[in-house]
Amino acid sequence: MTTEGAAEYEQIWIPLPDGAVLAGRLWRAVCVDRAPAVLEWIPYRQSDLTAVGDSMLHGWFAQNGLAAVRVDLRGSGNSDGVLTDEYTPQEQDDAVAVIAWIAAQDWCSGAVGMIGISWSGFAALQVAARRPPALKAIITCCSTDDRYRDDVHTMGGALLSDGLQWGAGLFAQMARPPDPAEVGARWRQMWAARLAGLAPPLGIWLAHPERDAYWRHGSVCEEYGAIACPVFAVGGWTDGYPDAVLRLMQHLAVPRRGLIGPWTHMYPNWGMPGPAIGFLQECLGWWRQHLYGESPGAAACADLTLWLGRDLVPGAGGISIGGRWIRVAGWPAEAAVREMRLAGGRLEVGANLGEAGPGVALDTPPHCGVWGGEWCPLDGGGSGPEFQGDQREDDGLSLCFDSEVLSEDVALVGAAVLAMEVSLAGPAGLLAVRLCEVREDGVSARVTFGLLRVRRPEGCAAGARFGVRVALKSVAYVFAAGRRMRLAMSSAYWPMAWPERVAAGWMVWPGSAVLRLPGLPEGAAAFGGFEEPVAAVAIAHEVVAPAAYARVVRRDVVTGGAALEVSVTKPTMRLGDLVFGASGREVYEIGDGPARVAFKRVQFMRRPDWDVRIESETDFGEAGLRSALRAFLDGACVFDDVWHDSPVKADTHG
């Protein structure tokens, strides 16, 4: 549902202490002289790529009495400078300066909040830790407090293909020019500086395969106490980042609220899978409490609201999930823990735990995981088939343990943890663990999963036993009576997780294993739900050509190899006389030899007298990383360069 009437905005230019100027848009409430301001801080081009969504979000805030500001980072959109990487110290310095500038304007009351999803959600946490005086509260969506533990780059230390894909996409985005209609004749000089300073961010990320100082920077878990303002943390169980919401609820000492729905990587008012909710009304209640100082309503006082899912139906093009809302007074919450063992090839409650039973080789075909979908579906936008499908084919390639048919519902709220003993012949290996609900018709629906890159402990001989602990991604879900639970283990989960260069040589001892499932929290209360979604009317725009998406798996029955081919065409959009769009192709290959991935990206922007096209290529495999980019203006190539990064060491990701 949209609110009648499109909100007006004005282009603003924000000076920084070093003389650089950032581009932004300001929506202001009609007939309100001074109001609290809400800032969204993100590099995704407020004058074109995000313009439609921005107008619906920030326009609604303005219609409800707030000043709303959307700013492009240094080196992005129409802002000065060069964008070099995610979450740099310069980015945080700039944000602190922008907040001070906003607070000093005659249209601002002096109180500022930050809202953001993904990059801008990360930024809200990171800037809050800097404690700018005018920043009074934040809303952070689909973000994390730990950039190494569970960001798009790694999960459990395993290299994620989502991160490779994101690096290829960001590389092309960084090369986009300012718009001459916004910045005037100096756009060419600004673009030349961006191209001259361009370097593939993926090369930086791959140079840090372990959790070092690079990843600790921008990870607010290093010092939760640095955050002094109230935090509203929002996520989705289908998204890549729900665990961070629970950790923030546990470790922050400030007023805080958590909300996790069934959604993937998007604001909850556009939530998919449903239900979408009146998220902007929830935000407004938060701003009224912490920017205006009003007394909180019942919703604003709730600590943690969770979607307790059930009846998950898998599907690559989109999952569906039933369930209901519950409220929990705090986190971690007291809950009974169900312990299940792997006994006699079964997943059982009450089986003996001990050394009994032989070890089992875990030698998974390298293409296991084809039906896993992407680590964070739709994190690049769009509506492509990126969700988990029926897991039966992957289950057939894995080591599986099924429960008996459940005689009663079994709730899982939080992180399931599998502990067991294993051995490795090689230096390291990947362990993927999936927990599925097997429906009456045999369909296997992946409820949650975990990845762990295991290194043989120092001093542990090849083939010697040692203990591992795999924490699965947090979820709130009810396994229904009449169905089975399935625990599936594999040493590959491709292409989501990148394989090791050196064969692991896994053995696992199921008789030593215990799976711990936290249940429904004590005192969890039913919640009737939220208001219907609202938004301001979008600015005038036209979809010139619709999106298209294809995802095809090809198998070689002779070699056993496989390739996943993905093609994406984003919608071609028109805003005024500006037309822009993008397309891409990805090929992931696996077999007896080393894995390889290749990305191609094409982006274009054009006006009647201006035509820009950017083409990038990214290849990653045993030979290392190769990146290439060409930029065209009015059909003529104005930039052409290639970058090579050395391969990572044999005992690290590869």
C-alpha positions as CSV (number, residue, x, y, z in Angstrom):
1,M,0.0,0.0,0.0
2,T,1.2,3.5,-0.8
3,T,0.5,6.8,0.8
4,E,-1.3,9.2,-1.6
5,G,0.9,11.9,-3.1
6,A,4.6,11.8,-4.1
7,A,6.9,13.6,-1.6
8,E,9.1,16.3,-3.0
9,Y,12.8,16.3,-2.6
10,E,15.7,18.6,-3.3
11,Q,19.3,17.9,-4.4
12,I,21.8,18.9,-1.7
13,W,25.6,19.2,-1.6
14,I,27.4,18.5,1.6
15,P,30.9,19.9,2.1
16,L,33.5,17.7,4.0
17,P,36.4,19.1,6.0
18,D,39.0,18.2,3.3
19,G,37.1,20.1,0.6
20,A,35.3,17.2,-1.0
21,V,31.6,17.5,-1.6
22,L,29.1,14.7,-1.3
23,A,25.8,14.5,-3.2
24,G,22.5,13.8,-1.4
25,R,18.8,14.2,-1.6
26,L,16.6,15.8,1.1
27,W,12.9,15.1,1.7
28,R,11.3,17.5,4.1
29,A,8.0,17.6,5.8
30,V,5.5,20.2,4.5
31,C,4.9,23.0,7.0
32,V,7.5,21.8,9.5
33,D,10.4,24.3,10.0
34,R,12.7,22.1,12.0
35,A,12.5,18.3,12.5
36,P,14.7,15.4,13.4
37,A,16.6,14.0,10.4
38,V,17.0,10.4,9.3
39,L,20.1,9.6,7.2
40,E,20.7,6.6,4.9
41,W,24.4,6.4,4.0
42,I,25.2,4.1,1.0
43,P,27.1,4.1,-2.3
44,Y,24.4,2.9,-4.6
45,R,23.6,6.1,-6.6
46,Q,20.7,8.0,-5.2
47,S,20.1,9.8,-8.6
48,D,19.4,6.6,-10.5
49,L,19.9,3.0,-9.1
50,T,18.0,3.5,-5.8
51,A,16.0,6.6,-6.8
52,V,12.6,4.8,-7.0
53,G,12.9,3.0,-3.7
54,D,14.4,6.0,-2.0
55,S,11.4,8.1,-2.9
56,M,9.0,5.6,-1.4
57,L,11.0,5.1,1.9
58,H,12.3,8.6,2.6
59,G,9.3,10.3,1.0
60,W,7.1,8.5,3.6
61,F,9.3,9.6,6.5
62,A,9.0,13.2,5.2
63,Q,5.2,12.9,4.9
64,N,5.2,11.9,8.6
65,G,7.1,14.9,9.9
66,L,10.8,13.9,9.6
67,A,13.6,15.3,7.4
68,A,15.0,12.4,5.4
69,V,18.5,12.5,3.8
70,R,20.0,10.0,1.4
71,V,23.7,10.5,0.7
72,D,26.1,8.8,-1.7
73,L,29.5,7.9,-0.2
74,R,32.7,9.5,-1.4
75,G,33.5,8.2,-4.9
76,S,30.0,6.9,-5.6
77,G,27.1,8.4,-7.5
78,N,27.6,12.2,-7.9
79,S,29.9,12.6,-4.9
80,D,33.6,13.6,-5.2
81,G,36.5,11.3,-4.7
82,V,37.3,7.6,-5.3
83,L,35.6,4.6,-3.7
84,T,38.3,2.0,-2.8
85,D,36.7,-0.6,-0.6
86,E,33.9,-1.3,1.9
87,Y,33.8,0.3,5.3
88,T,37.0,2.2,5.2
89,P,38.1,4.6,8.0
90,Q,37.6,7.5,5.5
91,E,34.0,6.4,5.0
92,Q,33.4,6.5,8.7
93,D,35.1,9.9,9.1
94,D,33.0,11.3,6.3
95,A,29.8,9.9,7.9
96,V,30.6,11.6,11.2
97,A,31.2,14.9,9.4
98,V,27.9,14.5,7.4
99,I,25.9,13.9,10.6
100,A,27.4,17.1,12.2
101,W,26.5,19.0,9.0
102,I,22.9,17.8,9.0
103,A,22.4,18.6,12.7
104,A,23.6,22.1,12.1
105,Q,21.1,22.9,9.3
106,D,18.2,25.2,10.0
107,W,15.7,22.5,8.9
108,C,17.1,20.0,11.5
109,S,16.2,19.9,15.2
110,G,19.7,18.7,15.9
111,A,18.7,15.1,16.4
112,V,19.8,12.6,13.7
113,G,19.0,8.9,13.2
114,M,20.6,6.5,10.8
115,I,18.7,3.7,8.8
116,G,20.2,1.3,6.4
117,I,20.1,-2.2,4.9
118,S,23.2,-4.2,4.0
119,W,26.1,-1.8,3.3
120,S,24.2,1.1,5.0
121,G,23.1,-1.2,7.8
122,F,26.8,-2.0,8.5
123,A,27.6,1.7,8.3
124,A,24.9,2.5,10.8
125,L,26.5,0.2,13.4
126,Q,30.0,1.3,12.6
127,V,29.2,5.0,12.8
128,A,27.2,4.5,16.0
129,A,30.4,3.1,17.5
130,R,32.1,6.4,16.6
131,R,29.5,8.2,18.8
132,P,28.9,11.4,16.9
133,P,27.0,13.6,19.4
134,A,24.0,14.3,17.2
135,L,23.3,10.6,16.4
136,K,20.5,9.6,18.8
137,A,19.4,6.2,17.4
138,I,19.9,3.7,14.5
139,I,17.9,1.1,12.6
140,T,20.2,-1.5,11.1
141,C,18.8,-4.1,8.7
142,C,20.5,-7.2,7.2
143,S,23.9,-6.4,8.6
144,T,26.4,-7.9,10.9
145,D,28.6,-7.1,13.9
146,D,31.4,-9.4,12.7
147,R,32.6,-8.9,9.1
148,Y,34.5,-12.2,9.0
149,R,32.2,-14.5,10.9
150,D,29.1,-14.2,8.8
151,D,29.3,-11.5,6.2
152,V,29.0,-12.3,2.5
153,H,32.7,-13.1,2.3
154,T,33.0,-16.2,4.6
155,M,30.8,-18.4,6.7
156,G,32.5,-20.5,9.4
157,G,35.8,-19.5,7.7
158,A,34.6,-21.0,4.4
159,L,35.0,-18.8,1.3
160,L,31.6,-18.0,-0.1
161,S,30.8,-17.6,-3.8
162,D,28.4,-14.9,-2.9
163,G,31.4,-12.9,-1.9
164,L,33.2,-13.6,-5.2
165,Q,30.0,-12.5,-7.0
166,W,29.7,-9.4,-4.9
167,G,33.3,-8.5,-5.5
168,A,32.8,-8.7,-9.3
169,G,29.7,-6.6,-9.1
170,L,31.2,-3.9,-6.9
171,F,34.2,-3.7,-9.2
172,A,31.9,-2.7,-12.0
173,Q,29.9,-0.3,-9.9
174,M,33.0,1.5,-8.7
175,A,33.7,2.5,-12.3
176,R,30.4,4.2,-12.9
177,P,30.7,7.9,-13.7
178,P,28.9,10.9,-12.1
179,D,26.0,12.2,-14.1
180,P,26.7,15.4,-16.1
181,A,23.1,16.4,-15.6
182,E,23.8,16.6,-11.8
183,V,27.4,17.7,-11.5
184,G,27.9,19.6,-14.8
185,A,31.0,19.7,-17.0
186,R,33.4,18.5,-14.3
187,W,31.9,15.0,-14.5
188,R,34.6,13.9,-16.9
189,Q,37.4,14.9,-14.6
190,M,35.7,13.1,-11.7
191,W,35.2,10.0,-13.7
192,A,38.9,10.0,-14.9
193,A,39.9,10.1,-11.2
194,R,37.7,7.2,-10.4
195,L,39.1,5.1,-13.2
196,A,42.7,6.0,-12.4
197,G,42.1,4.9,-8.7
198,L,40.2,1.7,-9.6
199,A,41.4,-1.6,-8.2
200,P,39.4,-4.8,-7.8
201,P,38.1,-5.0,-4.2
202,L,38.0,-8.8,-4.4
203,G,41.8,-8.8,-4.6
204,I,41.9,-7.1,-1.2
205,W,39.4,-9.5,0.4
206,L,41.2,-12.7,-0.9
207,A,44.5,-11.4,0.6
208,H,42.9,-11.9,4.0
209,P,41.7,-15.5,4.2
210,E,41.8,-15.5,8.0
211,R,40.2,-13.2,10.6
212,D,42.9,-10.6,11.0
213,A,43.0,-6.8,11.6
214,Y,41.4,-6.1,8.2
215,W,38.2,-7.9,9.2
216,R,38.2,-6.7,12.8
217,H,38.0,-3.1,11.5
218,G,34.3,-2.3,11.1
219,S,33.3,-5.3,13.3
220,V,31.5,-3.8,16.2
221,C,31.7,-7.1,18.1
222,E,35.3,-6.0,18.9
223,E,33.8,-3.5,21.4
224,Y,30.1,-3.6,21.8
225,G,30.4,-1.0,24.5
226,A,31.4,1.6,22.0
227,I,27.8,1.9,20.8
228,A,26.0,4.3,23.1
229,C,22.8,5.1,21.2
230,P,19.6,2.9,20.9
231,V,19.7,0.1,18.3
232,F,16.8,-1.4,16.4
233,A,18.2,-4.5,14.6
234,V,16.2,-6.2,11.8
235,G,16.9,-9.3,9.8
236,G,15.3,-12.3,8.1
237,W,15.7,-16.1,8.6
238,T,16.2,-16.5,4.8
239,D,18.8,-13.7,4.7
240,G,22.5,-14.3,5.5
241,Y,22.5,-12.2,8.7
242,P,20.0,-13.3,11.3
243,D,22.6,-14.4,13.8
244,A,23.9,-10.8,14.1
245,V,20.5,-9.6,15.3
246,L,20.6,-12.1,18.2
247,R,24.2,-11.3,19.1
248,L,23.4,-7.5,19.2
249,M,20.4,-8.3,21.4
250,Q,22.7,-10.3,23.7
251,H,25.7,-8.0,23.9
252,L,24.6,-4.4,23.5
253,A,24.0,-2.5,26.7
254,V,21.9,0.2,25.2
255,P,18.1,0.3,24.6
256,R,17.6,-2.1,21.8
257,R,14.9,-3.9,19.9
258,G,15.2,-7.0,17.5
259,L,12.9,-8.1,14.7
260,I,13.5,-11.2,12.5
261,G,10.9,-12.3,10.0
262,P,11.0,-15.0,7.3
263,W,12.4,-12.6,4.8
264,T,15.6,-12.5,2.7
265,H,17.7,-9.4,1.9
266,M,15.2,-6.6,1.8
267,Y,13.3,-4.1,4.0
268,P,10.4,-5.9,5.7
269,N,7.8,-3.7,4.0
270,W,8.8,-5.4,0.8
271,G,9.5,-8.7,2.6
272,M,9.9,-11.9,0.6
273,P,8.9,-14.6,1.4
274,G,5.9,-13.0,3.2
275,P,4.4,-11.7,5.2
276,A,5.5,-8.2,4.3
277,I,4.7,-5.9,7.3
278,G,4.1,-2.2,8.0
279,F,7.8,-1.7,8.8
280,L,7.8,2.0,8.2
281,Q,5.3,2.5,10.9
282,E,7.6,0.5,13.2
283,C,10.5,2.8,12.2
284,L,8.4,5.9,12.9
285,G,7.5,4.6,16.4
286,W,11.3,4.1,17.0
287,W,12.1,7.6,15.7
288,R,9.4,9.2,17.8
289,Q,10.8,7.5,20.9
290,H,14.4,8.3,20.4
291,L,14.5,11.4,18.2
292,Y,11.5,13.2,19.6
293,G,11.6,11.7,23.1
294,E,8.0,10.5,23.1
295,S,7.0,7.7,25.4
296,P,7.3,4.3,23.7
297,G,4.2,2.4,22.7
298,A,3.8,-1.3,23.3
299,A,5.6,-2.2,20.0
300,A,8.5,0.0,20.8
301,C,9.0,-1.7,24.2
302,A,9.2,-5.2,22.8
303,D,12.7,-6.7,23.0
304,L,12.6,-9.3,20.3
305,T,9.9,-10.2,17.8
306,L,10.4,-13.4,15.8
307,W,8.6,-15.2,13.0
308,L,8.2,-18.9,14.1
309,G,8.0,-20.6,10.8
310,R,6.5,-24.0,9.8
311,D,5.5,-25.8,6.6
312,L,8.5,-24.7,4.6
313,V,8.0,-25.5,0.9
314,P,11.4,-25.2,-1.0
315,G,11.8,-23.8,-4.5
316,A,14.6,-22.2,-6.4
317,G,12.3,-19.5,-7.7
318,G,11.0,-18.7,-4.2
319,I,10.2,-20.6,-1.0
320,S,7.0,-20.3,0.9
321,I,6.7,-20.6,4.7
322,G,3.8,-20.5,7.1
323,G,4.0,-19.6,10.8
324,R,3.2,-17.0,13.3
325,W,4.8,-14.1,15.3
326,I,6.1,-14.5,18.8
327,R,7.7,-12.1,21.3
328,V,10.6,-12.9,23.6
329,A,11.5,-10.7,26.5
330,G,15.3,-10.8,25.9
331,W,18.1,-12.8,24.4
332,P,19.6,-15.3,25.1
333,A,16.3,-16.8,26.3
334,E,15.8,-19.7,28.6
335,A,14.7,-22.8,26.7
336,A,14.7,-26.5,26.9
337,V,17.4,-28.1,24.8
338,R,16.6,-31.3,22.9
339,E,19.7,-33.5,22.4
340,M,19.8,-35.9,19.5
341,R,22.4,-38.5,18.6
342,L,23.5,-40.2,15.4
343,A,23.0,-43.9,16.3
344,G,22.8,-46.7,13.8
345,G,22.4,-44.4,10.9
346,R,19.5,-42.7,12.6
347,L,18.9,-39.3,14.2
348,E,17.5,-40.2,17.6
349,V,16.6,-38.8,21.0
350,G,18.1,-40.6,23.9
351,A,20.6,-42.8,22.1
352,N,23.8,-43.6,23.9
353,L,26.7,-41.1,23.4
354,G,30.1,-42.6,23.3
355,E,32.9,-44.1,21.3
356,A,30.9,-46.9,20.0
357,G,30.6,-47.4,16.3
358,P,33.1,-47.2,13.5
359,G,34.3,-44.2,11.6
360,V,32.7,-43.4,8.3
361,A,34.4,-41.8,5.3
362,L,33.0,-38.5,4.2
363,D,33.9,-38.2,0.5
364,T,31.3,-36.1,-1.1
365,P,31.1,-35.6,-4.9
366,P,32.3,-32.1,-5.6
367,H,29.1,-30.9,-7.2
368,C,27.0,-31.6,-4.0
369,G,25.2,-28.4,-3.2
370,V,23.7,-27.5,-6.6
371,W,20.2,-27.3,-5.0
372,G,21.5,-25.1,-2.1
373,G,20.7,-21.8,-3.8
374,E,22.7,-18.8,-2.8
375,W,24.0,-17.9,0.7
376,C,21.9,-14.8,0.7
377,P,19.1,-15.0,-1.9
378,L,18.4,-11.7,-3.8
379,D,21.2,-9.8,-2.0
380,G,21.9,-8.2,-5.4
381,G,18.2,-7.3,-5.9
382,G,15.9,-8.7,-8.5
383,S,13.8,-11.8,-8.3
384,G,15.9,-14.6,-9.7
385,P,15.8,-18.3,-8.7
386,E,18.4,-18.1,-5.9
387,F,16.6,-19.9,-3.1
388,Q,17.1,-23.5,-1.9
389,G,15.3,-26.1,-3.8
390,D,14.2,-29.6,-2.9
391,Q,17.3,-31.1,-1.2
392,R,16.8,-34.8,-2.2
393,E,19.4,-34.8,-4.9
394,D,22.0,-33.2,-2.6
395,D,20.9,-35.5,0.2
396,G,21.7,-38.5,-2.0
397,L,25.3,-37.3,-2.3
398,S,25.6,-36.7,1.5
399,L,25.9,-38.7,4.7
400,C,22.3,-38.5,6.1
401,F,20.6,-39.4,9.4
402,D,16.8,-39.4,9.6
403,S,14.6,-39.3,12.6
404,E,11.6,-41.4,13.1
405,V,8.3,-39.8,12.1
406,L,7.8,-37.1,14.7
407,S,5.0,-37.8,17.1
408,E,4.7,-34.2,18.1
409,D,5.8,-30.8,16.9
410,V,9.5,-29.9,17.6
411,A,10.5,-26.3,17.8
412,L,13.9,-24.9,17.1
413,V,14.6,-21.3,18.2
414,G,18.2,-20.2,17.9
415,A,21.3,-22.0,16.7
416,A,21.4,-25.8,16.4
417,V,24.9,-27.1,17.2
418,L,26.5,-30.3,16.1
419,A,29.5,-31.6,18.0
420,M,31.4,-34.7,17.0
421,E,34.8,-36.2,16.4
422,V,36.5,-36.3,12.9
423,S,39.8,-36.8,11.4
424,L,41.6,-35.2,8.4
425,A,44.3,-36.6,6.2
426,G,44.8,-33.2,4.5
427,P,45.6,-29.9,6.2
428,A,42.0,-28.6,6.0
429,G,38.6,-29.4,4.7
430,L,35.0,-28.1,4.4
431,L,32.2,-29.5,6.5
432,A,28.7,-28.6,5.5
433,V,25.8,-29.5,7.8
434,R,22.1,-29.2,6.8
435,L,19.0,-29.7,8.9
436,C,16.0,-30.5,6.8
437,E,12.4,-31.3,7.2
438,V,11.3,-34.3,5.2
439,R,7.7,-33.9,4.2
440,E,5.2,-36.7,3.8
441,D,5.7,-36.8,0.0
442,G,9.5,-37.1,0.4
443,V,10.4,-33.5,-0.4
444,S,13.4,-32.4,1.7
445,A,13.2,-28.8,2.8
446,R,16.4,-27.2,4.1
447,V,15.5,-25.4,7.3
448,T,19.0,-24.3,8.3
449,F,22.6,-25.1,7.6
450,G,26.1,-24.4,8.7
451,L,29.5,-24.3,7.0
452,L,32.8,-24.8,8.8
453,R,36.3,-24.7,7.3
454,V,38.2,-27.2,9.6
455,R,41.9,-27.2,10.0
456,R,43.7,-30.1,11.5
457,P,44.9,-28.9,14.9
458,E,48.6,-28.2,15.3
459,G,50.4,-31.3,16.5
460,C,47.5,-33.6,15.4
461,A,48.8,-36.3,13.1
462,A,47.0,-37.0,9.8
463,G,44.1,-39.4,10.4
464,A,44.0,-38.7,14.2
465,R,40.7,-37.9,15.8
466,F,39.8,-34.5,17.1
467,G,36.6,-32.7,18.0
468,V,34.7,-30.1,16.0
469,R,31.6,-28.0,16.7
470,V,29.4,-26.7,13.9
471,A,26.9,-24.0,14.7
472,L,24.1,-23.9,12.2
473,K,22.5,-20.6,11.1
474,S,19.9,-19.4,13.7
475,V,16.3,-20.0,12.9
476,A,12.9,-20.1,14.5
477,Y,11.0,-23.1,13.1
478,V,8.6,-25.8,14.0
479,F,9.2,-29.3,12.6
480,A,5.7,-30.7,12.2
481,A,4.4,-33.9,13.7
482,G,4.1,-36.5,11.0
483,R,7.3,-35.5,9.3
484,R,11.0,-36.4,9.7
485,M,14.0,-34.4,10.6
486,R,17.1,-35.1,8.5
487,L,20.7,-34.2,9.3
488,A,22.9,-34.2,6.2
489,M,26.7,-33.9,6.2
490,S,29.0,-33.3,3.2
491,S,32.5,-32.3,2.5
492,A,31.4,-30.1,-0.4
493,Y,28.6,-27.5,-0.8
494,W,29.2,-26.1,-4.3
495,P,29.0,-23.5,-5.6
496,M,27.9,-21.7,-2.4
497,A,31.2,-22.7,-0.6
498,W,34.5,-22.7,-2.4
499,P,36.4,-26.0,-2.2
500,E,39.8,-26.6,-0.8
501,R,42.8,-26.9,-3.1
502,V,44.1,-30.0,-1.3
503,A,41.8,-33.1,-0.7
504,A,40.7,-33.2,2.9
505,G,40.5,-37.0,3.5
506,W,37.6,-36.8,6.0
507,M,36.5,-39.5,8.5
508,V,33.7,-38.8,10.9
509,W,32.5,-40.8,13.9
510,P,28.7,-40.6,14.1
511,G,28.8,-42.4,17.5
512,S,30.5,-39.4,19.0
513,A,28.1,-36.9,17.7
514,V,25.4,-34.9,19.5
515,L,23.0,-32.4,17.9
516,R,21.6,-29.8,20.4
517,L,18.4,-28.0,19.4
518,P,17.2,-25.1,21.6
519,G,13.5,-25.1,21.8
520,L,10.7,-22.5,22.2
521,P,11.9,-19.9,24.8
522,E,10.2,-19.8,28.1
523,G,7.7,-17.0,28.3
524,A,7.5,-16.6,24.5
525,A,4.2,-14.8,23.9
526,A,2.0,-14.9,20.8
527,F,1.9,-11.6,18.9
528,G,-1.0,-10.7,16.6
529,G,1.1,-9.1,13.9
530,F,1.9,-5.7,12.3
531,E,0.1,-3.1,10.3
532,E,-0.1,-3.4,6.5
533,P,2.9,-2.1,4.5
534,V,2.9,1.6,3.5
535,A,5.1,3.7,1.3
536,A,5.1,7.1,-0.4
537,V,4.2,7.2,-4.1
538,A,7.3,6.5,-6.2
539,I,8.8,9.2,-8.3
540,A,7.9,9.1,-12.0
541,H,9.8,6.2,-13.8
542,E,9.3,3.7,-16.6
543,V,10.4,0.1,-16.9
544,V,11.7,0.1,-20.5
545,A,12.5,-3.6,-20.5
546,P,11.8,-6.2,-17.8
547,A,14.3,-8.3,-15.9
548,A,15.3,-11.7,-17.1
549,Y,17.1,-14.5,-15.2
550,A,18.3,-18.0,-16.0
551,R,20.1,-20.6,-13.8
552,V,21.2,-23.8,-15.6
553,V,23.3,-26.7,-14.3
554,R,25.2,-28.8,-16.9
555,R,26.7,-32.2,-16.1
556,D,29.5,-34.1,-17.8
557,V,28.7,-37.8,-17.3
558,V,32.1,-38.9,-18.4
559,T,34.3,-36.8,-16.1
560,G,31.7,-36.2,-13.3
561,G,32.2,-32.4,-13.7
562,A,29.5,-29.9,-13.5
563,A,28.9,-26.2,-14.4
564,L,26.4,-23.7,-13.1
565,E,25.6,-21.0,-15.6
566,V,23.7,-17.9,-14.4
567,S,22.6,-15.1,-16.6
568,V,21.0,-11.9,-15.3
569,T,19.4,-8.9,-17.0
570,K,18.3,-6.2,-14.7
571,P,15.3,-4.1,-15.6
572,T,16.1,-1.2,-18.0
573,M,14.8,1.9,-16.3
574,R,14.0,5.4,-17.5
575,L,14.1,8.4,-15.1
576,G,13.4,11.6,-17.1
577,D,15.7,11.4,-20.1
578,L,18.1,9.0,-18.4
579,V,18.0,5.3,-19.3
580,F,20.1,2.8,-17.5
581,G,20.4,-0.9,-17.0
582,A,22.8,-3.8,-16.4
583,S,23.4,-7.5,-17.3
584,G,25.8,-10.2,-16.3
585,R,26.8,-13.8,-16.7
586,E,28.4,-16.2,-14.2
587,V,29.9,-19.6,-14.9
588,Y,31.0,-21.9,-11.9
589,E,32.9,-25.0,-12.9
590,I,33.8,-28.0,-10.7
591,G,35.2,-31.5,-11.4
592,D,38.3,-33.6,-10.8
593,G,40.5,-30.5,-11.3
594,P,40.5,-27.1,-9.5
595,A,37.3,-25.1,-9.3
596,R,36.9,-22.0,-11.4
597,V,34.4,-19.1,-11.7
598,A,34.1,-16.4,-14.3
599,F,31.9,-13.3,-14.1
600,K,31.0,-10.8,-16.8
601,R,29.2,-7.5,-16.1
602,V,27.8,-4.9,-18.4
603,Q,26.4,-1.6,-17.2
604,F,25.1,1.3,-19.2
605,M,23.8,4.8,-18.7
606,R,22.6,7.1,-21.5
607,R,20.9,10.4,-22.2
608,P,20.2,11.8,-25.7
609,D,23.7,13.4,-25.8
610,W,25.6,11.1,-23.5
611,D,26.2,7.3,-23.6
612,V,28.4,5.4,-21.1
613,R,29.0,1.6,-21.1
614,I,31.2,-0.3,-18.7
615,E,32.3,-3.9,-19.2
616,S,34.1,-6.0,-16.6
617,E,35.4,-9.5,-16.4
618,T,36.5,-11.4,-13.2
619,D,38.0,-14.9,-13.2
620,F,39.1,-16.8,-10.1
621,G,40.6,-20.2,-9.8
622,E,43.9,-22.0,-9.3
623,A,45.8,-19.4,-11.3
624,G,44.6,-16.6,-8.9
625,L,42.4,-13.7,-9.6
626,R,42.2,-11.9,-13.0
627,S,40.1,-8.7,-13.3
628,A,39.6,-6.6,-16.4
629,L,37.6,-3.5,-17.1
630,R,36.8,-1.4,-20.1
631,A,34.8,1.9,-20.2
632,F,33.2,3.4,-23.2
633,L,32.0,6.9,-23.9
634,D,29.8,7.5,-26.9
635,G,31.0,4.2,-28.4
636,A,34.8,5.0,-28.0
637,C,36.9,3.1,-25.5
638,V,38.3,5.5,-22.9
639,F,39.7,3.1,-20.4
640,D,41.1,-0.5,-20.7
641,D,43.1,-2.2,-17.9
642,V,43.8,-5.7,-16.4
643,W,44.7,-6.6,-12.9
644,H,46.3,-9.9,-11.7
645,D,46.4,-11.1,-8.1
646,S,48.5,-14.1,-7.1
647,P,46.8,-17.3,-6.0
648,V,46.3,-17.9,-2.3
649,K,48.5,-20.5,-0.6
650,A,47.7,-24.2,-1.0
651,D,46.6,-24.6,2.7
652,T,44.1,-21.7,2.4
653,H,41.0,-21.2,0.4
654,G,41.3,-22.1,-3.2
